[in-house]
Amino acid sequence: MAERIFLSPPHLSGQELEFVHEAFESNWIAPLGPQVEAFENEVAAYVGTKGALALSSGTAGIHLGLRLLGVGPGATVFCSTLTFVASVNPALYLGARPVFIDSEPDSWNMSPAALERAFDDARKEGQLPKAVIVVNLYGQSADMDPILELCNAYGVPVLEDAAESLGATYKGKASGTFGRFGVYSFNGNKIITTSGGGMLVSDDTDALKKARFWATQARDPARHYQHSEMGYNYRMSNICAAIGRGQLRVLEERIQRKREIFEIYQEQLGSIPGISFMPEASFGRSNRWLTVMTLDPSIIKRGPWELVDYLEEHNIESRPVWKPMHRQPLFEGAKYYPHDENSSVSDTLFETGICLPSGTSMTDQDIERVIDEIRSYLAS
């Protein structure tokens, strides 16, 4: 059996050891510490926000962001449907009800047309959402201008789930910095990793101060352990932050390699009838976290799930596109607004899409092996 090719494994640069050594030398290995503060400052500087809060996960960042926006029992939250469940679960933590918004075909992200219909219905029903969670899928920003125009018109704040899009841009500005809050993930499969972790970013430093308080068990400033509010154990460890600092220094190299990997796949497979790739919208730069390919069922009779199985037989990891949230048993009965009356973009992408191995440690020979197996699959 050939050596396994993973979908998007961690890729360490070696620079992480310098900061981890500093953490060990100072004996700061528990949560909090100078590496955490430095990592927060460096991420804020990279994306251009006034502040950042390092957390145990991106999910924790979404949870805190929604709480800061006043989301609570009985509230509704609009959310992109084409995403991982971690984008939506925090709304459930707070007792809120999600309403799902389809993608649009140019970026695969939230459809302004569907969002407008959802807002119109919410206005008629007399219950506007407390927040809109915009997910920046597979490393590409949503089309933020029309989305923000709609949300501002209704006075509803935006939280950007930029878990997959650190380093991407929208009209020259960093993805994750357009909403009231933005959230990045440093999970092991992301473009840079802290093994597990996330970051909440914002220009509202007072709100971040409140989130920091909640994230450290909401301990009151008293000599004894006193708590007046509910808190969480959500802070990032000093060791994880040290890893993140080393990873951040090679982020631009990682983006360049991700984009090179995409270009090789597209060049080698894009001319085959029935194969298409996730488009890069004209408004910005995608970090191409994952290369995503679609198979036209009218031309290619065997679907993407069969291709996933075929690649697995050859020790190559791939996976389908995210199953839309409106199709998940957890959210049965939730409202869903498709892109238009005749098409659900997210459903089509789920049924036709496959995520290909995209790790930055892949060699060109690894990529060629994946391409050769895909060609063999199509030929069979």
C-alpha positions in Angstrom: 0.0 0.0 0.0 1.3 3.4 -1.0 1.9 6.0 1.8 -1.2 7.7 2.9 -2.1 11.1 1.6 -4.1 13.1 4.1 -6.7 15.8 3.3 -5.1 18.7 5.2 -2.7 17.6 7.9 -0.7 20.0 10.2 2.5 21.3 8.6 5.1 22.6 11.1 7.8 25.0 10.0 10.3 24.4 12.8 10.0 28.0 13.9 7.4 26.9 16.5 10.1 25.3 18.6 11.7 28.7 19.3 8.5 30.0 21.0 7.7 26.7 22.7 11.2 26.7 24.2 10.5 30.2 25.5 7.4 29.0 27.1 9.2 26.1 28.8 12.1 28.3 29.9 9.7 30.7 31.6 7.6 27.8 33.1 4.5 29.3 31.5 2.8 26.1 30.2 -0.7 26.6 31.7 -3.5 28.7 30.1 -2.6 32.3 29.8 1.0 33.7 29.7 3.2 35.9 27.6 2.9 33.7 24.4 -0.9 34.1 24.5 -0.7 37.9 24.7 1.9 38.0 22.0 -0.1 35.7 19.7 -3.2 37.8 20.2 -1.3 41.0 19.3 0.3 39.4 16.2 -3.0 38.1 14.8 -4.7 41.4 15.4 -1.9 43.2 13.6 -2.0 40.7 10.7 -5.7 41.0 10.1 -5.9 44.7 11.0 -8.3 44.7 14.1 -7.8 46.6 17.3 -8.0 43.5 19.4 -8.0 39.7 19.5 -8.8 37.0 22.1 -7.1 33.6 22.0 -9.5 30.8 22.8 -9.6 27.0 23.1 -11.5 26.7 19.8 -13.2 28.6 17.0 -16.5 27.3 18.3 -15.8 29.1 21.6 -15.3 32.3 19.7 -18.6 32.0 18.0 -20.3 31.2 21.3 -18.8 34.3 23.0 -19.5 36.5 20.0 -23.2 35.5 19.9 -23.5 36.1 23.6 -21.9 39.5 23.2 -24.6 40.3 20.6 -27.4 39.5 23.0 -28.4 36.1 21.5 -30.5 34.2 24.0 -33.5 31.9 24.5 -36.2 32.4 21.8 -34.0 34.5 19.6 -33.4 33.7 15.9 -30.0 33.7 14.2 -29.5 33.7 10.4 -26.7 31.4 9.4 -25.0 30.1 6.2 -26.3 26.6 5.6 -23.3 25.3 3.7 -20.9 24.9 6.7 -19.8 22.6 9.5 -22.1 22.3 12.5 -19.7 24.2 14.7 -21.0 27.4 13.0 -24.5 26.8 14.3 -24.2 24.8 17.6 -23.3 27.9 19.7 -26.8 29.4 18.8 -28.3 26.2 20.3 -26.1 26.6 23.4 -27.8 30.0 24.0 -31.3 28.7 23.3 -31.7 30.4 19.9 -33.2 29.1 16.7 -31.2 29.0 13.5 -32.6 30.1 10.1 -30.5 28.9 7.2 -29.5 30.9 4.2 -28.3 29.3 0.9 -25.1 29.9 -1.0 -24.8 31.8 -4.2 -22.9 30.3 -7.2 -20.1 32.8 -7.6 -18.5 32.3 -4.3 -20.4 29.4 -2.7 -21.0 31.6 0.3 -24.1 33.3 1.7 -26.6 34.4 -1.0 -27.6 38.1 -0.6 -30.8 37.3 -2.6 -31.8 34.6 -0.1 -30.8 36.7 2.8 -33.0 39.6 1.6 -36.0 37.3 1.4 -35.3 36.0 4.9 -35.2 39.5 6.3 -38.3 40.5 4.5 -40.2 37.5 6.1 -38.7 38.3 9.5 -39.9 41.9 9.3 -43.4 40.8 8.4 -43.4 38.3 11.3 -42.2 41.0 13.7 -39.1 39.0 14.8 -35.8 40.1 13.3 -32.8 37.9 14.0 -30.4 38.9 16.8 -27.4 38.2 14.5 -26.3 36.9 11.1 -23.5 34.4 11.0 -21.7 34.6 7.7 -19.4 31.7 6.9 -16.4 32.2 4.6 -16.3 28.7 3.0 -13.2 26.8 2.1 -11.0 29.8 2.5 -13.0 32.4 0.5 -14.8 35.4 1.7 -18.5 35.9 1.2 -19.6 39.0 -0.8 -19.7 41.2 2.2 -20.9 44.5 0.8 -24.4 43.5 -0.1 -24.7 41.4 3.0 -23.6 44.2 5.2 -25.9 46.6 3.4 -28.9 44.4 4.2 -27.9 43.8 7.8 -27.2 47.4 8.4 -30.6 48.4 6.9 -32.3 46.1 9.5 -30.0 47.0 12.3 -28.7 43.4 12.7 -25.1 42.7 13.5 -22.8 40.3 11.6 -20.5 37.7 13.1 -18.1 36.3 10.5 -17.2 32.7 10.8 -13.8 32.9 9.2 -12.6 29.6 10.6 -11.4 28.5 7.2 -10.4 31.8 5.7 -7.4 33.3 7.7 -5.3 35.1 5.1 -8.1 35.5 2.6 -9.1 39.0 1.6 -12.2 40.9 0.4 -11.5 44.0 -1.6 -8.1 44.3 0.0 -9.2 43.8 3.6 -8.8 40.7 5.7 -11.6 38.2 5.8 -13.1 38.1 9.3 -12.9 41.8 9.9 -16.1 43.0 8.3 -18.6 42.0 11.0 -18.9 43.2 14.6 -16.9 40.1 15.4 -14.8 37.6 13.5 -13.7 34.1 14.4 -10.7 32.1 13.2 -9.9 28.4 13.8 -6.5 26.9 14.5 -7.7 23.3 14.5 -5.2 20.7 13.2 -6.6 20.7 9.7 -6.6 24.5 9.2 -4.1 26.5 7.1 -2.1 27.2 10.3 -2.7 25.3 13.6 -2.1 25.5 17.3 -3.2 21.8 17.5 -6.6 23.1 18.7 -7.6 26.7 19.3 -9.4 29.8 17.9 -9.3 33.6 17.9 -12.1 36.1 18.4 -11.2 39.4 16.7 -12.9 42.8 16.8 -12.4 46.6 16.9 -14.7 46.7 19.9 -12.0 46.3 22.6 -14.6 46.7 25.4 -16.6 43.7 24.1 -13.4 41.7 23.9 -12.6 42.5 27.5 -16.0 41.2 28.5 -15.5 38.0 26.4 -12.1 37.6 28.1 -13.8 37.7 31.5 -16.4 35.1 30.5 -13.7 32.9 28.9 -11.8 32.7 32.2 -14.8 31.4 34.3 -16.1 34.9 34.9 -14.1 35.3 38.0 -14.9 38.6 39.8 -11.9 40.8 40.8 -12.0 39.7 44.5 -9.4 38.2 46.8 -11.5 35.1 47.1 -13.1 33.1 44.3 -16.3 35.0 43.5 -18.6 34.7 40.5 -21.6 36.9 39.6 -22.0 35.7 36.0 -21.8 32.3 34.2 -18.4 31.8 32.6 -16.5 29.2 30.6 -13.1 27.5 30.5 -12.3 28.8 27.0 -8.8 30.3 27.2 -5.9 29.1 25.0 -2.8 27.6 26.7 0.5 29.3 26.5 2.0 26.3 24.8 -0.6 26.3 22.0 -0.1 30.1 21.5 3.6 29.5 21.2 2.9 27.0 18.4 0.6 29.5 16.8 3.2 32.3 16.8 5.6 30.0 14.9 2.8 29.0 12.4 1.8 32.6 11.8 5.2 33.4 10.5 4.8 31.1 7.6 1.1 31.8 6.9 1.8 33.6 3.6 4.0 30.7 2.4 1.2 28.3 3.3 -1.3 30.4 1.3 1.0 30.5 -1.7 1.4 26.7 -1.6 -2.4 26.1 -1.2 -3.0 28.2 -4.2 -0.3 26.4 -6.2 -1.9 23.0 -5.3 -5.3 24.3 -6.5 -3.7 25.5 -9.8 -2.1 22.1 -10.4 -5.4 20.3 -9.9 -7.3 22.8 -12.1 -4.7 22.7 -14.9 -4.5 18.9 -14.9 -8.2 18.1 -14.4 -10.2 21.2 -15.3 -10.4 20.5 -19.0 -12.1 17.1 -18.5 -15.8 17.3 -19.5 -18.0 17.4 -16.4 -15.3 18.6 -13.9 -15.3 22.1 -12.4 -13.6 23.7 -9.5 -14.7 26.2 -6.8 -14.5 29.6 -8.4 -12.5 32.4 -7.0 -14.7 35.4 -6.8 -13.4 38.6 -8.4 -13.7 40.6 -5.2 -10.8 39.1 -3.3 -8.1 36.4 -2.7 -9.0 33.0 -1.5 -6.5 31.1 0.7 -7.6 27.9 -1.1 -7.7 26.1 2.3 -9.2 23.1 0.4 -9.3 22.4 -3.3 -12.9 21.5 -4.1 -14.0 19.9 -7.3 -17.5 19.2 -8.6 -18.7 16.4 -11.0 -21.5 17.1 -13.3 -23.9 14.1 -13.0 -25.2 14.7 -16.5 -21.7 13.9 -17.9 -20.0 11.8 -15.2 -22.4 9.1 -14.1 -20.4 8.0 -11.0 -20.8 10.5 -8.2 -18.3 12.2 -5.8 -19.1 9.8 -2.9 -18.0 6.9 -5.0 -14.8 8.8 -5.8 -14.2 9.3 -2.1 -14.5 5.5 -1.6 -12.3 4.9 -4.6 -9.5 7.2 -3.3 -9.8 5.7 0.1 -9.1 2.3 -1.4 -5.8 3.8 -2.7 -5.0 5.3 0.7 -5.9 8.8 -0.2 -8.1 10.9 2.1 -10.9 13.1 0.6 -14.4 14.0 1.7 -17.7 15.3 0.4 -18.6 19.0 0.5 -20.3 19.9 3.8 -23.8 18.5 4.2 -26.0 21.6 4.4 -27.3 22.4 7.9 -30.9 22.5 6.7 -30.6 18.8 5.8 -29.2 17.8 9.2 -31.4 15.8 11.5 -30.4 18.1 14.4 -32.2 21.0 12.6 -35.2 19.3 11.2 -38.0 21.8 10.7 -35.7 24.8 10.7 -36.5 27.5 8.1 -34.4 27.5 5.0 -34.1 30.1 2.2 -32.7 28.8 -1.1 -30.8 31.1 -3.5 -33.9 31.3 -5.6 -37.2 29.5 -6.1 -35.8 27.1 -8.7 -32.4 26.3 -7.2 -30.7 25.4 -4.0 -27.0 26.0 -4.6 -25.8 24.3 -1.4 -27.8 21.1 -2.1 -26.3 20.9 -5.6 -22.8 21.4 -4.2 -23.3 18.8 -1.6 -24.5 16.3 -4.2 -21.7 17.0 -6.7 -18.7 18.2 -4.8 -15.6 16.6 -3.4 -12.7 18.1 -1.3 -9.3 16.9 -2.6 -6.1 16.5 -0.6 -4.7 20.0 -0.1 -2.1 19.8 2.6 0.8 22.2 2.2 3.3 19.5 2.9 2.2 17.6 -0.2 4.9 17.1 -2.9 4.1 17.6 -6.5 4.5 13.8 -6.8 1.7 13.4 -4.2 -0.6 15.7 -6.2 0.2 13.8 -9.4 -0.7 10.5 -7.6 -4.1 11.9 -6.6 -4.6 13.2 -10.2 -3.7 9.8 -11.7 -6.1 8.0 -9.4 -8.9 10.4 -10.3 -8.2 9.9 -14.0 -8.3 6.1 -13.5 -11.6 6.4 -11.6 -13.1 8.4 -14.5 -11.8 6.0 -17.1 -13.3 3.1 -15.3 
